[in-house]
Amino acid sequence: MAPSAAQRIVIENCAIATVDADDTEYASGHLVLAGNRIESVGAGKAPEGLENVVRRIDATGHLATPGLVNTHHHFYQWITRGLATDHNLFNWLVALYPIWARIDEQMTYAAAQGSLAMMARGGVTTAMDHHYVYPQGSGDLSGAIIRAAAETGVRFTLARGSMDRSEKDGGLPPDFAVETLDGALAATEETVERHHDASFDAMTQVAVAPCSPFSVSTELMRQGAELARRLGVRLHTHGSETVEEEKFCHELFGMGPTDYFESTGWLGEDVWMAHCVHMTDSDIAAFGRTKTGVAHCPSSNARLAAGIARVPDMLGAGVPVGLGVDGTASNESGELHTELRNALLINRLGAHREAALGARQALRLGTHGGAQVLGRADQIGSLEPGKLADVVLWKMDTLAHASIADPVTALVLGAAAPVTASFVNGRQIVENGRLLSVDEDAIAVSTRAEAQRLARIAARA
């Protein structure tokens, strides 16, 4: 708990969706933030006699929720948005890998700034980036991404990706854009040792994250899992995204993706996978049995025509599920709060129809579910005393939402709600929809310039 001498921020008069184990909600309640922790949450006014109150917020007309947690992204794609818009995944990768192979540290930093800024201003307080493109001579890409996250002020997990299967090995990336097996493992270990913070209130963590079964060798998968467990960090990769991937796994490994993952040590409560669209009943049962997590990316799955993930069945089997933006070359909006709505709507097109997901289940996916997937459910993902002060105030009394009586339904099914305030670790990073930590307008200029520079370099190549 926060020390009694900590500076306090008192938030009152707002609706509150705690997303705790009982889905406790208050029609009008309060939050007290003490230092970087939530000290109290409940109905009515805050307790009397609080000391060291440095700020009081009258949040009338607002809904308070836990900060949104993004569980899958590729920040570098911010500078290749709007390309290959009518392609499926494999054709999209073929079209874009030659461009991505030309990124450098300056481009990666600018793209990370753009991706982070867009998410943060839309209610994300914990972000992650699965970065796996490390062209030879491109600079310190991991360091650039982590620096951008620190400047934005969000809590952050870098999933340090890797690829060692290039065109010469039957993969998709150009040869100079992949690493060797030993090089990838060594660089990943160095990144963990340099940047991973295992403490309760960590702002930066690192996961081991070979890209996907069709872009890495079996040895990189197997040794990557061994490395992560030796270092005590989590594991992340792409899994079962398309029917083409399933066919690839059967042809190359003689088994489907889930069985392949299990054979290489890639199922377990310390693992989460992106997409998981094409899952059989036995696949879902295996994920549930091992508590392997899933990053559900509904907009990207639709953009690339990958299909509809069986989220209701996963939840029913006890699979931890969070939400992901995915790379902004396959989800150009780059916002996680739109994924609340899309997760609900797209899953209702599946077998469960109107019973697939409700508004509160969608909000749970984007908060507590994401915290579970990142291994941080004891620290973030719900508004409870003792948890970290990652809180968002959504303005719900404007034209867009005022006539919807239930604020959670308004948030999930209505238009994108304005963020009046967003706190990370007790520090405010958004006020009235604008970032306080970085200059959005300057980032817009730099990302456009870097996108144009990358396009010129790729065209010459």
Secondary structure as UniProt FT lines:
FT   TURN            4..5
FT   STRAND          8..17
FT   TURN            21..22
FT   STRAND          25..34
FT   TURN            35..36
FT   STRAND          37..43
FT   TURN            48..49
FT   STRAND          53..58
FT   TURN            60..61
FT   STRAND          62..66
FT   STRAND          68..70
FT   HELIX           75..80
FT   TURN            81..82
FT   TURN            85..86
FT   HELIX           89..100
FT   TURN            101..102
FT   HELIX           105..120
FT   TURN            121..123
FT   STRAND          124..131
FT   TURN            136..137
FT   HELIX           141..152
FT   STRAND          155..162
FT   HELIX           167..169
FT   HELIX           175..177
FT   HELIX           181..195
FT   TURN            200..201
FT   STRAND          204..210
FT   TURN            213..215
FT   HELIX           218..231
FT   STRAND          235..239
FT   HELIX           243..253
FT   HELIX           257..263
FT   TURN            264..265
FT   TURN            269..270
FT   STRAND          271..275
FT   HELIX           281..290
FT   STRAND          293..296
FT   HELIX           298..303
FT   TURN            304..305
FT   HELIX           311..316
FT   TURN            317..318
FT   STRAND          321..323
FT   TURN            328..329
FT   TURN            332..333
FT   HELIX           337..347
FT   TURN            348..349
FT   TURN            351..352
FT   HELIX           353..355
FT   HELIX           359..364
FT   HELIX           365..369
FT   HELIX           370..373
FT   TURN            374..375
FT   TURN            377..379
FT   TURN            385..386
FT   STRAND          391..395
FT   TURN            399..403
FT   HELIX           407..413
FT   STRAND          419..424
FT   TURN            425..426
FT   STRAND          427..431
FT   TURN            432..433
FT   STRAND          434..435
FT   HELIX           440..460
//
